[in-house]
Amino acid sequence: MATRRTFLRISAAAGLAAPSIVSAQAPGRVVVLGGGFAGATAARTLKALQPSLDVTLVEPNPIYTSCPFSNNVLAALRELSQQQFGYDAVRKSGVTLARTAATAVDAEARTVTLADGNRLSFDRLVMAPGIDINWTALPGYDEAAAQKMPHAWKAGPQTTLLRDQLQAMEDGGLVVMSAPANPFRCPPGPYERASLVAYWLKIWKPKSKLLILDSKDAFSKQRLFQNAWAQLYPGLVEWVPLSQGGKVTSVDPATLTFVTDFGRHKAAVGNVIPPQKAGAIAQQAGVADRSGWCPVEPVSFESTLRPGIHVIGDAAIMGGMPKSAFAANAQAKVCAAAIVERLAGRTPPDPILINTCYSLVAPDYGISIAGVYRPDKGVLADVPGAGGVSPLDVVGGFRGQEAQNAASWFRTITAEVFG
């Protein structure tokens, strides 16, 4: 296990470097929608691989606020400003920035209509729209309700709202979180959030409790999280799975109440992590199916519904590969390389992708899971035996080293994408 995990970490770190092959052929026009980890990486990688390409990144926000590490803001371990990054480096790499929103995609005409009235034509379109909250999936939970029971699953004002609610809560209050069924952005995210909120409560509100109501019977890194909770936060965190009545069927924002088939739970602070779907532009473009997510083929991530359009990151259905920033970054590089090959009239090779996901249980206590994926029967499938999770039984400073690895990964990926 130690040898395999070391190999995965080295390989993952190497995967953060931009590909070095450059083609001297096939100029063209590529438009990228969305400036998160997936979109910004795709735009920069396209220019690195093929400098003659005309690459435009469409992103209305001048500042990107990162979801990874935003749970630290809730625990007062980071300021929100430390999560925010600009696009100057993206522009300096030769990418044209369109600081407006995309309002429509015409797959047949190969055009993107922008909110400022302009229209962009493309030879290939890369869509990285991220997620939207599915406001119709949970009765009682809408955009107004999110101002009372924040989701904070898009980092920014929702993050600071939830942090402020926690800080204003009286000691002894009950914090209730709800976790959705799969799929959703960052599968371990709710449990990292629960851990860091518990860390903060233990210090500042020691009479308080945290209740997790879950629509699942199992979750990513479950044994690692639960062992850590028993060790670090005994009696503070309670997890209620689906089979024991954990699925939330509705909420009442007026009373901060979570309703399940087995009872009602009134919170002092309520954090609803609701069901999600691909960003709205994906629905309009016709690349999302009835699930709300975007099916793609696993070599270039071209939409199986709309030829010439590629979908990467959280919005896409990626088989066994989870929705994470690491995964989005890796997919963007593979997608960019495949587009360069296809514009040159060549067939891109089958890729091998790596994902590593770190979670903090406390500032000096990290855990991780890693996986390797390759195309198989039309999807990205796990390579058997190539991945792994942090060992359950460790000695010395192993957990502290994993926490340092997490911080190093975040510094590295944000510097590469936005620096």
Protein Blocks (a to p, Z undefined) as FASTA:
>chain_A
ZZmmmmmmmmmmmmmpccfbdcfehiaddddehjbfklmmmmmmmmmmmmmbccddddfb
fbdcdfehplmmmnopacfklmpccfklmmmnopacddbddfbdcfklopaddfkopacd
dfbdcddebjaddfklpghiafklmmmmcgklagcjklmmmmmmmmmpcghiacdddddd
dddehjllmmmmmmmmmmmmmmmmmmbccddddfbfbdehklmmmmmmmmmmgokaccdd
fknopacfbdcfknopacdfkbccddfbdcddddddddfklmmnopacfkopacddfklo
pafkbghiacehjlbcehjaccdfklmmmmmmmmmmmmmmmmnopacddddddddddddf
bfklccddddddddeehiacddehkaccddfbdghjllmmmmmmmmmmmmmmmmmmmZZ
